Structures are given as structure tokens and as C-alpha cells.
Amino acid sequence: MKIVIAPDFFKESLTAREVAEAIECGFKKVFPEADYIKIPMADGGEGTTQSLIDSLTGELVYVDVTAPLGNQTKGFLGISGDKQTAIIEMAAASGLHLVPYELRNPLNTTSFGTGELIKAALDLGVKNIILGIGGSATNDGGAGMLQALGAKLLDNTGSQIPFGGKNLLKLDKIDLSLLDARLWHTTIQVACDVANILCGEQGASFIFGPQKGADGNIAQQLDRNLWHFSQVVKQDLTLDIASIPGSGAGGGIGAGLMLLPKVKLQPGIQIVIQAVNFLEQIKDADLIITGEGRMDSQSIQGKTPIGIAQAAKSLNKPVIAIVGCLEDDYEVVYQHGIDAVFPILRRIDSLSEALKNGSKNLVSTAQNVAKLIKVHCI
């Protein structure tokens, strides 16, 4: 029997590789002779870099970058084993976790550090960049990222506009003539797990701004500034970035990335599935096991287990999900390729204990699932 284990990470508990190893450990107690293929997965958000370097036998590279408030921090990117692909998480340089809670205000934060990570990837000579844009502290439309890559975002005096979403209203002209030339020879696949457009009630500022510290007035100001940014882009570059699905992701960096050559916004899980050659690895599998920390109705919105299930069903493979916990509305996943779901919590416990015991609970649940399969096979 060939079993493919392809889970996402369990937030604050286990990496995707650790989840896969725990599931394998539980199954081996029942099926010790089975052939196990572990493929750590992600959907473009937090943990994507680690999952892909684990799957692509790559390594982490650490880089000094500009944090969201303009201070220096240590960021990172991944590079694949063949040195041709870099994996970047926006959050590694421009993440919300890099801003103290009391200083969170997307009027002031910049995506400049994300541009520095892209530049570091270009310095490594890669031909392809996978860029996940979740978890950001920013709402600057990717302006800082563009500046880091050589773009000139000028005010009416001919000076670069300062960092932060509040300064987008000062933008008068965009000049891409000094953009890093290596970008013309490098494909950037943007792993985007939301389809929000740049502006309006469903745009970056109103939907994602509050979690970054924006109250209603600030969100309104940021939305106006992003709209102004989009109009200058339309005027100078004849690009309509405001209406592209996904342009509102990452504080609008989805829109800013569209100013670069060879950029494509895609669902994150589809990029990862393609990068690890998932369909080829499961074509002769008997069972696919996936998982995530919490499964609910939001899981069908581009999350890892559903992407895995849909890929598996294209080859008529059975799919089991082993998850940290379930919400009441989780059953919708059965309509999207998941055949059975098993939560791992064995008793009422505190959150800290549940996170600490994630591996032990995974092993136990995986063993019980395997026993059930064995009974069915007898």
C-alpha cells in the first residue's frame, strides 16, 4: 500500500513536516510495511517557505531587511535544491508580528522589506520566485516593495514619497525606468489566497485594515489613498490595477506587483501543488492524507486540504483529513473532495496543552484511523 501524507502546518504547534511525520508514525504502528510519501504543503500563507524547502530539499537564507516601521530586522527566504526557485513569504519582512501591538497602524507601515527579499532572490540567480503575500502589516499598495526594486514613486516636487499608506496621496508620478533589469528574466508566481480587489467595501483597507490596527476613519483614509495610487498607475502606465481579483491581498501589494514584468497572481495551493509535482507523486497512491490546524467552512476558500482533495479526486483517490480541531460548519468540506475528517483532541484541555501535545495526539489519531482502515480491509 502506498500512502501519501500531504498536510499543512498546525499553527503555533507543528510544521507541515512535523505533522506529516506524526501521521506516518501513527500509521506505521498498524501498516509497518506500507510505502509512505511525505509532502509538506502550504497555501501561500505563513509556513509556505518551510513547507516548500522541506518538499524541494532546499534551504533557508537569512537576509537583513527593512521591517514595517523602517527599522532593521532579520528576514529569510527559501531556495530550492536546484537553486532555480526562491520561496518568499511577505510576512518574513513585512509581517504583522514584526510590529508591536501598541504601534500597529497601517498608515505608517511599509512593504520595502519584501522588495529587499525579492532583490536578495535575484542576487541568488533564481529564475522563478514564489511569493506568498499573507500576514502583512502593510496597506501601502506595494509602494515600498516597488521602491526597493528601483521604481521611483514621486511627489509633485520630484522626490520619492515617504514610507506608509498615508503617503500614497502624495504620489504624482511613477517612473519604472530604473526598475531592476533582472525582473524581466524572472517569473514571479504570487501565491494569493484571497480574491479581494484593491478598493471599496471589499477592498484591502476595509476588510484587512482593522486586523492591522486601522479603525474606521483610518480604513477610509487608506482606501482613498489606494484609489489615488491606482489612478496614477492608470494615468502613467495605462494599467487598471484596481479591479484585478487578488489586487487587495497583502495590503494591496497584489496590485503593486502587477507593475512588475512576468508576474502572475494564482491561488497559493495551486502554485504549491505544481511546485512539488503533486499529481505525479500520487498517481499510484492508495490513500491521500491531508490536514490543518482547524477545519471549518473557510477551509473551502483555497486552503490546503481542499486543494489537496480536489487534486486527488482528479485521479479518483480517497482523501482523509486529520485536523487539530473542527468548527460546527466544517461538514461543507465533504462537498469538496474530503471523504472523512478526524480531529485529534482526545479530551477537554487548555489551548497551551493542546498545542504542546499536538504531535502525540496526531500519532494517536493516525493510529486509530489506520486501525479503522485495517478493519475495513479484513
N, C-alpha and C positions, 0 to 999 in steps of 0.2 A: 504494500500500500504506500502511495506517495501522498504526503500531506504538506500543503503549502501554508505557512503561517505568515500573514501579512497585516499586522496591526499598526495603528497609530500609537503615539505615546500616551501615557496616563499622566495628566498634568499634575505637577508637584509630587509625583510618586515614582514613575519609571519611564525610561526612554523607550522608544519603539523596539529597539534591540532587546532590552531587558524584558519587555512584555513578551516578545517572541520566544525568548529563552525560557521564561517561566512556563508558557503554554507547552513548549516542547518537553520540558521536564515532566509536567503532569501527564502528557500523552504517552511518554516513554515508559511510564510505570505500567501501562496497560498494553501498549503496542511497541515493545522494545526493538523490534526488527523493522519497523516502518522506515521509509526514506523521508526525512524531514528537510524541507527547504524553507529557510527563514528569510523573509524580505521585509525589513523595517520600512514603514511607509509614513507619509505625511500628506497634507493637503495644501501646502504652501504657507501655512502659518508657523507659529513657534514650533521648533523641533524639526523643521524641514531639512536644515543643513545637516544636523546629526544623523537623521534617518538616511539621507542620500549618501553621505560619505560612508555610512555603515554598509549600504547596499552596493555602492560603487567602489568599495575598497579604497576610499580616498582618505584625506587628512584635513585637519583644521589648520588654518593660517591666521595668526593674530596680527592685527593692524591698529596703529594709533589713529583714532578718528575724532571728529568733532561731534560731541554729544548734542542733544536737542537744545540745550541752553547756551551752547557756544563753548563750553569747557571741553577739555580733552578727556577721552576715555579709551579703553582697550576694546576694540571691536574684533570681529572674526568673520571669516568666510571659509567655505569648504572648497577643496579642489579634488576632482575625481582621480582615480588611479591612473588613467591615461593622460592626465594633465590637460585635457581638452575642454573640460567643463568646470565652471565655477558655480558654487551654490551660495547665494546670499540671502540672508533674512534682513529686511529693513530694520527690524527691531534690534538687531545686534549693534546698530549705530544710532538709530533714531527712535528707540523704543520707549514706551511709556514708563517702563521700570527704571529708566535712567534719570527720571525727573522726580525729585522729592515731592511727596503728596501736596505739601503746602505751596509748592511753586508751579503746580500744573495749570497752565494757561496756554492754549494753542495760538493765542495772539503772538506769543514770544518764541515759539519753538521752530527749529529749522531741520530740514532733511539733508543738510550739507554733508553730514557724515555718511549717509547712504551713497551719495555721489563719490565720496572718497573710497568706499568699499568697491564700487564699480571700477574706479580707476585702478585700485590695487589688483583687481582681477585682470584688467587689461595689461598691467605690468607683468603678470604671470604668463602672458601669452596665450590665454584661452581663446577658443573660437566660439564658445557658447556660454551664456550666463543664464542661470535660472534664478530669478529674483522673486522671493516671497515678500509681499507688502502688507502683511498683517501686523498688528500690535504697535503701531506707531504712536508717538506723542505729538505728531505734527498736523498742521492743517494749512500748509503753505503751497499746495498745488505742485509740490516737487520743485519749487523755485530754488531752494538751497541745493538740491541734488544737481540741477542744471548748472548752477554757478560753479559747483565743484568740478564739473566736466568741461568747463571753458566757456559756457554760454554767458553772454552779457545781458543782464536784465536791468535796464537803465531807466532812471527817472528823467524828468524834463530838463535837468542840468547836465545830463550825460554821465552821471555817476551810478555805480551799481546800487540797487536798492538794498537796504539792510535786511538782516535775517528776520523771519517771523511772518505769520499770516497777516498781521496788522499792516505790514508794509507793502503788500501787494497792490494796494490802492494807489501807491506812488508810481507804479510801473507805467512807463510811457512808450518804451521801445524794446524790442527783443532782437539781439544780434547773435546769430549762431555761427558766424564766420570762423571763430576760434575754437569751436567745439572739437574735442579730442578726435583726431582723424581715425584712430583705431576703431571707433564705434561703427564706422562704415564697413568694417570687416568682421564684426562680431554680432552674432544673433543674441537678442535678449528675450527670453521667454518669461513673461510676467505671470507668476502664479497668483491668481486673483480669485478669492473665494466669495466675493460679493459682486452684484451687478448694478450697484447704485451709480447713478450718474453724478456729475460734479456738483451741480447746484440745485436749489429748490428744497421742498419739504422732505424729499427722499435722498437728498444730496449729502456730501461729506460732512458739512458743518452741523446740520440739524440732527442727523442720525448718529454720527460718531463723535461729534464735538463734545457732548456732555460727559462722556466717559474719559475725556482728556482734560476736563476742567472747565469747559465752556458753559456758562449759564445762557439763558435765552437771549439776552442782549448781545453777548459775545458771539453766539452762534449766528445771529442775524448779521453782525458786522463781518464775520468771516465769510458768510455766504455771499454777501455783496462784493467782498474783495476777490473771491474766486471767480465770480461772474466778470468782474473787471479784467482779471487776468485772462480769462477765456476770450474776451473781446479784443484785447491787444494781440493775442495769438492769432485770432481770425484776421485781424487787420494786417499784421506784419507777415504772417506765414500762410495765410489762406487755409488754416486748419480749423475745423469745428470740433474742439475737444470737449465741449460741454455736454454733448449728447451721446457720447460713447458709453455703452454699458461697461461698468467697472472703472470709469474715469474718477469716480468718487472714492475709490478704495485708497487706503493709506493716507488719509488726509488730502486726497486729490492728487497724490503722486501718480496715480494711474493716468491722469490727464497729462501731467508734465512729461511722463515717459513717452507719450505719443509724439513729442517734438524730436525724439531721437530716431535715427535710422534703424531699420531691422529690428523693430520692437513688435511683439505680439502679446496681447492680453488673452489669457486662457484660464479655464478652471484649474486650480492648483493640482487637484488629484489627477487630472488627465495628464498634466506635464510629468508628474512623478511616475505614473504608470508607464508612460512612454520611455522615460529616462532609464528605468530599471528593466525594460523589456519584459514586462509582467506577463503579457499574453503568451509569449514563447515559453516562459517558465512554468505556466500552469497547464499547458495543452495536454499533458499526460497525467495530471494530478487526479487523485480520487476524492480529495476533500480540500476545501479552502477554509481557513480560519482567519477571521479578522477581529478587530476590536478597537475600543476607545474608552476614555475615562468615564464619560457619561453619554448615554444614548437617549435621545428624545426626538421630538418631531423636527427639530432643527438639523438633525443628522442627515436628512434627505437633501439639505441645501448645500451640496458639494463636499460633504465631509468624507473622510477616508473610507469608512466601512461601506458606504453606499457605492462609492466609486469602484471599490474592490468587487462588491457584489455584482454590479452591473457588468463589469468586465468578465467576471467568472461566468455569469449567465449567458454571455455571448458564446461561450463554449459548453454550455449546459452542465456546469459544475455546481455541486451543492455547497452552500455557504453557511457557516456558523459564526456568530459573533459572540465573543466573550468580553464583557464590559465591566467597568468599575461599579456603575450603578445605573438604574433606569428611572426615567420620569414617567408619569402616568400616560403621557401621549406617545410613548415610544412605538406602539404597535403599527404605526404607519410604515415603519421600515419593512414590514412583511410585503408591502406592495412594491418594493424597490429592490428585490433580489435577495434579501436575507431570509434564510429558511428557519432559523431558530436563534434565540438570544438567551444568554445565560449571564446574570450578574454574579459578581464574585463575593460580595459581602455576606459573611456567614452568620453574623449576629449584630445586634444594635451596638454601635461603637461611636466613639468620638471621631471627628474628621482627622485629627492628627494620628490616631491609632490606625484608621483605615488607610491613610497614605503610607504609614510606616510598614504596614503588613501587606501591601499590595502584591508583592512577589509571592508570599506564602499563600495568600488567598487565590491568586491566579493558578498556582500549581495545583491546589486542591480542587478548584472548579474544573480545570482542564482534565484532571484525572477522572472526575465524576462524569464529564461529558464523554470521555473515551470509554468508560465502562458502559455507558448507555449505548454507544455505538457498537461495542462488542456484543452486548446482549441482543441488539437488533440483528447482528450478523450471524448469530448462532442459529 
